[in-house]
Amino acid sequence: MKKITLEREIKTTNDGSKTLFINELNENYHSHHGALQEAEHVFIKNGLNLINDYEINILELGFGTGLNVLVTINEYLKTDKNHIINYFTLEKYPINESEIENLAYFEHFDNIELKNIYQKIHQSDWEKSIEIIPGFHLHKIKCDFFDLKNINLPKINLVYYDCFGARVQPDLWEMPLFEMVSDKMNVNGLLTTYSSKGSVRRILQELNFKVEKKQGPPGKREMINATKL
């Protein structure tokens, strides 16, 4: 696995929201077609909004810029909040304070609460469960994704599989990591990802997932939903 220790720069994507770009890998953290649009389409429309459990345990690979946490909280605030979300997110290379300030994702939402929430997401201690808002608990874990097998988690209802692309980190899209993720999931748990690679579909099917191709976010034809059987 390539070691991500390289300098990042901030770029604006086509929907006006920003992302981080690693020059040497030629890799964005999000789609250049729209970081916010991608997060809402893949992880909210085709993820959170499909889960009806009272207590929802979410596992994210990986935390990155915190955008997926923010869109999840934004969606939660639209509900009657009569359910609980426990959000576990893994990240080996946290971004720095300057990047957090310049990404400023809260500017793209009408809800003025999200500015303070965005700051609290990033200021929250690692390795602790922090109640960001009533009913929403965030647990940031600083580790390599392959340490997942050693992490004690409740059974996961929903996985945000948001790793760097297979072009730069192919091992994140192969059987060993998917097997670790599957072992952490509940029966009928949902894995959602922007990827639509045939190899990924076959791996998930081999792990006894029902795999469905869905319409992708802007700029991408397809994506994957996979339900653990």
MIFINU-751304 format. One record per residue (C-alpha): residue in three letters; chain; x negated, y negated, z negated. Coordinates in Angstrom, 1 decimal, decimal comma. Layout:
BEGIN
ALA / A / X / Y / Z
...
***
This chain:
BEGIN
MET / A / 0,0 / 0,0 / 0,0
LYS / A / -1,3 / -3,4 / 0,9
LYS / A / -2,1 / -5,6 / -2,1
ILE / A / -0,1 / -8,8 / -2,1
THR / A / -2,5 / -11,3 / -3,6
LEU / A / -2,5 / -13,8 / -0,7
GLU / A / -1,4 / -17,4 / -0,7
ARG / A / 2,2 / -18,1 / 0,2
GLU / A / 3,7 / -21,1 / 1,9
ILE / A / 7,3 / -22,4 / 1,9
LYS / A / 9,2 / -22,4 / 5,1
THR / A / 12,8 / -23,5 / 5,9
THR / A / 15,0 / -20,9 / 7,5
ASN / A / 17,8 / -21,5 / 10,0
ASP / A / 20,6 / -22,0 / 7,4
GLY / A / 18,6 / -24,7 / 5,7
SER / A / 17,5 / -22,5 / 2,7
LYS / A / 13,9 / -21,9 / 2,1
THR / A / 11,7 / -18,8 / 1,9
LEU / A / 8,1 / -17,9 / 1,3
PHE / A / 5,8 / -16,8 / 4,0
ILE / A / 2,5 / -14,8 / 3,7
ASN / A / 0,3 / -15,8 / 6,6
GLU / A / -2,1 / -12,8 / 6,6
LEU / A / 0,8 / -10,3 / 6,7
ASN / A / 2,9 / -12,5 / 9,0
GLU / A / 5,8 / -11,7 / 6,7
ASN / A / 8,7 / -13,7 / 5,2
TYR / A / 10,4 / -12,9 / 1,9
HIS / A / 13,7 / -13,4 / 3,8
SER / A / 15,0 / -13,6 / 7,3
HIS / A / 14,0 / -16,7 / 9,2
HIS / A / 17,6 / -16,7 / 10,5
GLY / A / 18,8 / -17,7 / 7,0
ALA / A / 17,6 / -16,7 / 3,6
LEU / A / 20,8 / -17,5 / 1,8
GLN / A / 23,1 / -16,1 / 4,5
GLU / A / 21,1 / -12,8 / 4,4
ALA / A / 21,3 / -12,5 / 0,7
GLU / A / 25,0 / -13,1 / 0,6
HIS / A / 25,8 / -10,8 / 3,5
VAL / A / 23,6 / -7,8 / 2,5
PHE / A / 23,8 / -7,9 / -1,3
ILE / A / 27,2 / -9,6 / -2,1
LYS / A / 29,6 / -8,9 / 0,8
ASN / A / 28,1 / -5,4 / 1,4
GLY / A / 27,1 / -4,7 / -2,2
LEU / A / 28,5 / -6,4 / -5,3
ASN / A / 32,0 / -7,0 / -3,8
LEU / A / 32,3 / -3,2 / -3,2
ILE / A / 31,8 / -2,2 / -6,8
ASN / A / 34,8 / -2,1 / -9,2
ASP / A / 33,2 / -0,8 / -12,4
TYR / A / 33,8 / -2,6 / -15,7
GLU / A / 30,1 / -2,5 / -16,5
ILE / A / 27,9 / -2,9 / -13,4
ASN / A / 24,2 / -1,9 / -13,7
ILE / A / 22,2 / -3,4 / -10,8
LEU / A / 18,7 / -2,5 / -9,8
GLU / A / 16,8 / -4,8 / -7,5
LEU / A / 13,5 / -4,1 / -5,7
GLY / A / 12,2 / -6,7 / -5,9
PHE / A / 12,8 / -10,0 / -7,7
GLY / A / 10,8 / -12,2 / -5,3
THR / A / 12,2 / -15,7 / -5,3
GLY / A / 15,1 / -14,9 / -7,5
LEU / A / 17,6 / -15,7 / -4,7
ASN / A / 19,5 / -12,4 / -5,1
VAL / A / 20,0 / -13,0 / -8,8
LEU / A / 21,3 / -16,4 / -8,1
VAL / A / 23,8 / -15,4 / -5,5
THR / A / 25,0 / -12,5 / -7,7
ILE / A / 25,6 / -15,0 / -10,6
ASN / A / 27,4 / -17,4 / -8,2
GLU / A / 29,7 / -14,6 / -7,2
TYR / A / 30,3 / -13,5 / -10,8
LEU / A / 31,3 / -17,1 / -11,7
LYS / A / 34,1 / -16,9 / -9,1
THR / A / 35,7 / -13,9 / -10,8
ASP / A / 37,7 / -13,8 / -14,1
LYS / A / 34,5 / -12,5 / -15,7
ASN / A / 36,3 / -9,6 / -17,4
HIS / A / 33,4 / -7,3 / -16,5
ILE / A / 29,7 / -7,1 / -17,5
ILE / A / 26,7 / -7,1 / -15,2
ASN / A / 23,3 / -5,8 / -16,4
TYR / A / 20,7 / -6,8 / -13,7
PHE / A / 17,3 / -5,0 / -13,7
THR / A / 14,7 / -6,4 / -11,3
LEU / A / 11,2 / -5,3 / -10,5
GLU / A / 8,4 / -7,5 / -9,3
LYS / A / 4,6 / -7,1 / -9,3
TYR / A / 3,7 / -10,6 / -8,1
PRO / A / 5,9 / -13,3 / -9,6
ILE / A / 6,0 / -16,6 / -7,8
ASN / A / 4,6 / -19,8 / -9,5
GLU / A / 6,3 / -22,8 / -11,0
SER / A / 5,6 / -25,0 / -8,0
GLU / A / 7,2 / -22,5 / -5,6
ILE / A / 10,2 / -22,2 / -7,9
GLU / A / 10,7 / -26,0 / -7,9
ASN / A / 10,3 / -26,4 / -4,2
LEU / A / 12,6 / -23,5 / -3,2
ALA / A / 15,5 / -25,2 / -5,2
TYR / A / 18,1 / -22,7 / -4,1
PHE / A / 20,7 / -24,3 / -6,4
GLU / A / 21,0 / -27,2 / -3,9
HIS / A / 22,9 / -25,0 / -1,5
PHE / A / 25,8 / -24,3 / -3,8
ASP / A / 28,8 / -26,5 / -4,8
ASN / A / 28,7 / -25,3 / -8,4
ILE / A / 26,5 / -27,8 / -10,4
GLU / A / 26,0 / -25,2 / -13,2
LEU / A / 23,7 / -23,3 / -10,9
LYS / A / 20,8 / -25,7 / -11,3
ASN / A / 20,4 / -24,9 / -15,0
ILE / A / 21,1 / -21,2 / -14,2
TYR / A / 18,4 / -21,1 / -11,6
GLN / A / 15,9 / -22,6 / -14,1
LYS / A / 17,0 / -20,1 / -16,8
ILE / A / 16,5 / -17,2 / -14,4
HIS / A / 12,9 / -18,1 / -13,8
GLN / A / 12,1 / -19,3 / -17,3
SER / A / 13,4 / -16,1 / -18,9
ASP / A / 10,8 / -13,8 / -20,5
TRP / A / 9,7 / -10,7 / -18,7
GLU / A / 10,3 / -7,3 / -20,2
LYS / A / 13,4 / -8,6 / -22,2
SER / A / 17,1 / -8,5 / -21,6
ILE / A / 18,3 / -12,1 / -21,5
GLU / A / 21,9 / -13,2 / -21,3
ILE / A / 21,8 / -15,9 / -18,6
ILE / A / 25,5 / -16,6 / -18,9
PRO / A / 28,2 / -14,8 / -21,0
GLY / A / 28,6 / -11,3 / -19,5
PHE / A / 25,5 / -11,4 / -17,3
HIS / A / 22,2 / -10,0 / -18,6
LEU / A / 19,0 / -10,2 / -16,7
HIS / A / 16,0 / -7,9 / -17,4
LYS / A / 12,9 / -8,8 / -15,3
ILE / A / 10,2 / -6,1 / -15,3
LYS / A / 6,7 / -6,9 / -14,0
CYS / A / 5,5 / -3,7 / -12,4
ASP / A / 4,7 / -1,8 / -9,2
PHE / A / 7,8 / -0,3 / -7,6
PHE / A / 6,2 / 3,2 / -8,0
ASP / A / 6,3 / 2,7 / -11,8
LEU / A / 10,1 / 3,0 / -11,6
LYS / A / 9,9 / 6,7 / -12,5
ASN / A / 8,5 / 5,7 / -16,0
ILE / A / 11,1 / 2,9 / -16,7
ASN / A / 14,1 / 3,8 / -18,9
LEU / A / 17,2 / 2,4 / -17,3
PRO / A / 21,0 / 3,1 / -17,7
LYS / A / 22,5 / 4,9 / -14,7
ILE / A / 22,6 / 2,4 / -11,9
ASN / A / 25,8 / 1,6 / -10,0
LEU / A / 24,3 / -0,7 / -7,3
VAL / A / 20,8 / -1,0 / -5,8
TYR / A / 19,6 / -4,1 / -3,9
TYR / A / 16,8 / -2,5 / -1,8
ASP / A / 15,0 / -5,7 / -0,8
CYS / A / 11,4 / -4,6 / -0,3
PHE / A / 9,0 / -6,1 / 2,2
GLY / A / 9,5 / -4,6 / 5,6
ALA / A / 8,1 / -1,3 / 6,8
ARG / A / 5,8 / -3,0 / 9,2
VAL / A / 3,7 / -4,4 / 6,4
GLN / A / 4,5 / -1,9 / 3,6
PRO / A / 5,6 / 1,4 / 5,2
ASP / A / 5,2 / 3,4 / 1,9
LEU / A / 8,1 / 1,4 / 0,4
TRP / A / 10,4 / 3,0 / 3,0
GLU / A / 9,4 / 6,6 / 2,6
MET / A / 10,8 / 9,5 / 0,6
PRO / A / 8,9 / 9,1 / -2,7
LEU / A / 10,2 / 5,7 / -3,6
PHE / A / 13,8 / 6,4 / -2,4
GLU / A / 13,7 / 9,6 / -4,5
MET / A / 12,8 / 7,6 / -7,6
VAL / A / 15,6 / 5,2 / -6,9
SER / A / 18,1 / 8,0 / -6,3
ASP / A / 17,1 / 9,6 / -9,7
LYS / A / 18,1 / 6,3 / -11,4
MET / A / 21,5 / 6,1 / -9,8
ASN / A / 24,9 / 7,2 / -10,9
VAL / A / 27,1 / 9,5 / -8,7
ASN / A / 29,0 / 7,2 / -6,3
GLY / A / 26,4 / 4,5 / -6,8
LEU / A / 25,8 / 2,2 / -3,8
LEU / A / 22,4 / 1,3 / -2,2
THR / A / 22,5 / -1,6 / 0,1
THR / A / 19,6 / -2,8 / 2,3
TYR / A / 18,9 / -5,1 / 5,3
SER / A / 17,1 / -2,2 / 7,0
SER / A / 18,7 / 0,0 / 9,6
LYS / A / 15,7 / 2,2 / 10,5
GLY / A / 16,6 / 5,7 / 11,6
SER / A / 13,9 / 7,1 / 9,4
VAL / A / 15,5 / 5,4 / 6,3
ARG / A / 18,9 / 6,8 / 7,2
ARG / A / 17,5 / 10,3 / 7,5
ILE / A / 15,7 / 10,1 / 4,2
LEU / A / 18,8 / 8,9 / 2,4
GLN / A / 20,9 / 11,7 / 4,0
GLU / A / 18,3 / 14,2 / 2,9
LEU / A / 18,7 / 12,8 / -0,7
ASN / A / 22,4 / 13,5 / -0,5
PHE / A / 23,6 / 10,0 / 0,3
LYS / A / 26,5 / 9,2 / 2,6
VAL / A / 25,0 / 6,7 / 4,9
GLU / A / 27,0 / 4,0 / 6,8
LYS / A / 25,7 / 1,5 / 9,3
LYS / A / 27,2 / -1,9 / 8,8
GLN / A / 27,1 / -5,1 / 10,8
GLY / A / 23,9 / -6,9 / 9,9
PRO / A / 23,3 / -10,5 / 8,7
PRO / A / 22,8 / -13,3 / 11,2
GLY / A / 20,0 / -12,3 / 13,6
LYS / A / 20,2 / -8,6 / 12,8
ARG / A / 22,5 / -6,1 / 14,5
GLU / A / 22,8 / -3,5 / 11,8
MET / A / 22,1 / -2,8 / 8,1
ILE / A / 22,7 / 0,2 / 5,8
ASN / A / 25,0 / 1,1 / 3,0
ALA / A / 24,4 / 4,4 / 1,3
THR / A / 26,5 / 6,0 / -1,4
LYS / A / 25,1 / 8,7 / -3,7
LEU / A / 27,2 / 11,9 / -3,5
***
